[in-house]
């Protein structure tokens, strides 16, 4: 009986010990185990991690075949990220291995859908598991980087971008516009000088500003019509005419139509070619005011034999007026000459993206040139051929959506 009682007492002590041990383990587990954090799931699904605990979690990528300029952009972005986060994010060429969530500068082999990038409407996109920055000249890159930096967020030791960057509105220092160029052919000959047809063509572009070439002003052939005044009234746009030469009792030259006030306007005669039968050419220069944001818009029409010296003349005038847009019928399609004469500028019609702007022979004569602080987001041609199969001019209308970048 004593042995039995002793045994029972021993078992009771063991059971109590087990219970106490279990309670202790449970308490320890409750104290040491962190509750599941939904934010960790959110981080992986809704955030692009830049760095964590002082360690880089992404990389900056640029095309390995790009020049020094793009490398300088990468260095600038690396420097800005380090200023904010304290971490140096490495940058590599696109010949290196791809990393999910990397920051890609422009079109590279890491982005599979490069053809779409030229027509992008945004400076920042998310594509193929990457944050993609798209920009143009030096000032555009600077502002794109600042826009990206402004979206950096911090949570503890983690720096990140929230996903959905491409859905955000561009900062207020970006002005979005649509511009166009239209050679109306001998003052409107193809529409029998019915200016209402040309006015409808212009309105159909949706352009904020459009430059016109081969504009007649009170000539015999256009039935003495004041073309720019009539087009201005029919469209509701501000207008100006820049005469190049006298013709049939009137004048012939370039015009501008703008939804926004034309603050100052003038024109400059371009260099004489020395060829007696070639026309005098001019460049129209207008300063446009969009709610206080001012920039220059130029309209021209070249003689082919004087294209090179005319480009040099215009650039000497415009280069100090960045931001500027130059539109026109250049009667010229050697894009190497354009590149040489307008350094750092974007040419909408270029060696990589060709627009055959004339109906006859498909010449690439019309162009839109954007200064370094202007970026093209989309461009296209408008065919004015009517239901009878006849176009309203011998030229199509070249249109571009742009963003003008003002310093932050």
VENWO-V438276 format. One record per residue. N is the residue number from 0. RES is the residue in one small letter. PHI is phi as a letter, one per 40 degrees, with the letter a starting at -180 (* if undefined). NEAR is the number of other C-alpha atoms within 8 Angstrom. Layout:
N:RES:PHI:NEAR / N:RES:PHI:NEAR
//
This chain:
0:x:*:4 / 1:x:c:5 / 2:x:c:6 / 3:x:c:7 / 4:x:c:8 / 5:x:c:8 / 6:x:c:8 / 7:x:c:8 / 8:x:c:8 / 9:x:c:8 / 10:x:c:8 / 11:x:c:8 / 12:x:c:8 / 13:x:c:8 / 14:x:c:8 / 15:x:c:8 / 16:x:c:8 / 17:x:c:8 / 18:x:c:8 / 19:x:c:8 / 20:x:c:8 / 21:x:c:8 / 22:x:c:8 / 23:x:c:8 / 24:x:c:8 / 25:x:c:8 / 26:x:c:8 / 27:x:c:8 / 28:x:c:8 / 29:x:c:7 / 30:x:c:7 / 31:x:c:6 / 32:x:c:6 / 33:x:c:5 / 34:x:c:4 / 35:x:c:4 / 36:x:b:6 / 37:x:c:6 / 38:x:c:6 / 39:x:c:7 / 40:x:c:8 / 41:x:c:9 / 42:x:c:10 / 43:x:c:8 / 44:x:c:6 / 45:x:b:8 / 46:x:b:11 / 47:x:b:11 / 48:x:c:13 / 49:x:c:12 / 50:x:a:14 / 51:x:a:11 / 52:x:f:6 / 53:x:g:8 / 54:x:b:7 / 55:x:c:12 / 56:x:b:9 / 57:x:a:14 / 58:x:a:12 / 59:x:b:14 / 60:x:b:13 / 61:x:b:17 / 62:x:c:14 / 63:x:c:7 / 64:x:c:4 / 65:x:c:9 / 66:x:c:6 / 67:x:c:6 / 68:x:d:7 / 69:x:c:11 / 70:x:c:10 / 71:x:c:8 / 72:x:c:9 / 73:x:c:13 / 74:x:c:9 / 75:x:c:8 / 76:x:c:9 / 77:x:d:13 / 78:x:c:9 / 79:x:c:9 / 80:x:c:13 / 81:x:c:11 / 82:x:d:8 / 83:x:c:6 / 84:x:c:8 / 85:x:g:8 / 86:x:b:11 / 87:x:c:9 / 88:x:c:13 / 89:x:c:9 / 90:x:b:11 / 91:x:a:10 / 92:x:c:9 / 93:x:c:13 / 94:x:c:8 / 95:x:c:6 / 96:x:c:5 / 97:x:c:7 / 98:x:b:7 / 99:x:d:7 / 100:x:g:10 / 101:x:c:13 / 102:x:b:12 / 103:x:b:14 / 104:x:c:14 / 105:x:g:10 / 106:x:c:11 / 107:x:b:11 / 108:x:c:8 / 109:x:c:7 / 110:x:b:9 / 111:x:c:6 / 112:x:b:6 / 113:x:d:9 / 114:x:d:6 / 115:x:c:7 / 116:x:c:9 / 117:x:c:8 / 118:x:b:10 / 119:x:c:9 / 120:x:c:6 / 121:x:b:9 / 122:x:c:11 / 123:x:b:12 / 124:x:b:11 / 125:x:b:12 / 126:x:a:8 / 127:x:f:6 / 128:x:g:8 / 129:x:b:11 / 130:x:c:12 / 131:x:b:12 / 132:x:b:13 / 133:x:b:14 / 134:x:a:10 / 135:x:b:12 / 136:x:c:14 / 137:x:d:8 / 138:x:c:11 / 139:x:c:14 / 140:x:c:12 / 141:x:d:8 / 142:x:c:11 / 143:x:c:13 / 144:x:c:10 / 145:x:c:8 / 146:x:c:10 / 147:x:c:9 / 148:x:d:9 / 149:x:c:6 / 150:x:c:8 / 151:x:c:10 / 152:x:b:8 / 153:x:b:8 / 154:x:b:6 / 155:x:g:4 / 156:x:c:8 / 157:x:b:11 / 158:x:b:13 / 159:x:a:12 / 160:x:b:12 / 161:x:c:11 / 162:x:c:8 / 163:x:g:7 / 164:x:d:10 / 165:x:c:9 / 166:x:c:5 / 167:x:c:6 / 168:x:c:4 / 169:x:c:8 / 170:x:d:6 / 171:x:c:5 / 172:x:c:8 / 173:x:b:10 / 174:x:b:8 / 175:x:c:8 / 176:x:a:10 / 177:x:b:12 / 178:x:b:12 / 179:x:a:15 / 180:x:b:16 / 181:x:a:14 / 182:x:c:14 / 183:x:c:15 / 184:x:g:13 / 185:x:f:8 / 186:x:g:11 / 187:x:h:16 / 188:x:d:10 / 189:x:c:10 / 190:x:b:11 / 191:x:f:6 / 192:x:g:10 / 193:x:c:8 / 194:x:c:11 / 195:x:c:8 / 196:x:c:9 / 197:x:c:13 / 198:x:c:11 / 199:x:c:9 / 200:x:d:9 / 201:x:c:11 / 202:x:c:9 / 203:x:c:6 / 204:x:c:9 / 205:x:g:7 / 206:x:c:12 / 207:x:c:10 / 208:x:a:12 / 209:x:b:13 / 210:x:b:15 / 211:x:b:14 / 212:x:b:16 / 213:x:f:12 / 214:x:c:16 / 215:x:c:15 / 216:x:b:13 / 217:x:f:13 / 218:x:c:14 / 219:x:c:9 / 220:x:c:6 / 221:x:c:13 / 222:x:g:8 / 223:x:f:10 / 224:x:c:10 / 225:x:c:9 / 226:x:d:11 / 227:x:c:14 / 228:x:c:9 / 229:x:c:10 / 230:x:c:13 / 231:x:c:12 / 232:x:c:8 / 233:x:c:8 / 234:x:c:10 / 235:x:g:7 / 236:x:c:11 / 237:x:c:11 / 238:x:a:12 / 239:x:a:10 / 240:x:b:9 / 241:x:b:12 / 242:x:c:10 / 243:x:b:13 / 244:x:a:9 / 245:x:c:9 / 246:x:a:8 / 247:x:f:8 / 248:x:g:8 / 249:x:b:12 / 250:x:b:14 / 251:x:a:14 / 252:x:a:15 / 253:x:b:19 / 254:x:a:15 / 255:x:b:13 / 256:x:b:13 / 257:x:b:12 / 258:x:c:9 / 259:x:b:11 / 260:x:d:9 / 261:x:c:12 / 262:x:c:8 / 263:x:b:7 / 264:x:a:10 / 265:x:a:8 / 266:x:a:9 / 267:x:b:8 / 268:x:c:9 / 269:x:c:10 / 270:x:d:9 / 271:x:c:7 / 272:x:c:8 / 273:x:g:4 / 274:x:c:6 / 275:x:c:4 / 276:x:c:4 / 277:x:c:7 / 278:x:c:7 / 279:x:c:9 / 280:x:b:13 / 281:x:b:15 / 282:x:b:15 / 283:x:c:14 / 284:x:b:12 / 285:x:b:12 / 286:x:c:12 / 287:x:b:13 / 288:x:b:12 / 289:x:b:8 / 290:x:f:4 / 291:x:g:5 / 292:x:c:6 / 293:x:b:8 / 294:x:a:11 / 295:x:b:13 / 296:x:b:12 / 297:x:b:13 / 298:x:b:16 / 299:x:a:15 / 300:x:a:13 / 301:x:c:11 / 302:x:c:12 / 303:x:d:8 / 304:x:c:6 / 305:x:b:11 / 306:x:d:12 / 307:x:c:9 / 308:x:c:8 / 309:x:c:11 / 310:x:c:11 / 311:x:c:9 / 312:x:c:10 / 313:x:c:9 / 314:x:c:10 / 315:x:c:8 / 316:x:c:8 / 317:x:c:9 / 318:x:c:8 / 319:x:c:6 / 320:x:b:9 / 321:x:c:11 / 322:x:c:13 / 323:x:a:13 / 324:x:b:12 / 325:x:b:11 / 326:x:b:15 / 327:x:i:16 / 328:x:c:14 / 329:x:c:14 / 330:x:f:11 / 331:x:a:8 / 332:x:b:8 / 333:x:c:6 / 334:x:c:8 / 335:x:c:6 / 336:x:c:8 / 337:x:d:10 / 338:x:c:10 / 339:x:c:7 / 340:x:c:10 / 341:x:b:9 / 342:x:c:6 / 343:x:g:8 / 344:x:c:11 / 345:x:c:13 / 346:x:b:10 / 347:x:c:12 / 348:x:c:11 / 349:x:a:8 / 350:x:c:6 / 351:x:c:4 / 352:x:b:7 / 353:x:c:8 / 354:x:b:8 / 355:x:c:9 / 356:x:c:14 / 357:x:b:12 / 358:x:c:10 / 359:x:c:6 / 360:x:g:5 / 361:x:g:8 / 362:x:c:10 / 363:x:b:13 / 364:x:c:12 / 365:x:c:13 / 366:x:a:14 / 367:x:b:15 / 368:x:b:11 / 369:x:b:16 / 370:x:c:14 / 371:x:d:15 / 372:x:c:15 / 373:x:b:17 / 374:x:b:15 / 375:x:c:13 / 376:x:b:13 / 377:x:a:11 / 378:x:a:11 / 379:x:a:8 / 380:x:b:10 / 381:x:b:9 / 382:x:c:7 / 383:x:c:10 / 384:x:d:9 / 385:x:c:8 / 386:x:c:5 / 387:x:c:5 / 388:x:g:6 / 389:x:b:7 / 390:x:c:10 / 391:x:c:13 / 392:x:a:13 / 393:x:c:12 / 394:x:b:11 / 395:x:c:14 / 396:x:c:13 / 397:x:c:15 / 398:x:b:14 / 399:x:a:14 / 400:x:c:12 / 401:x:b:13 / 402:x:b:12 / 403:x:c:12 / 404:x:b:14 / 405:x:b:7 / 406:x:d:6 / 407:x:c:4
//
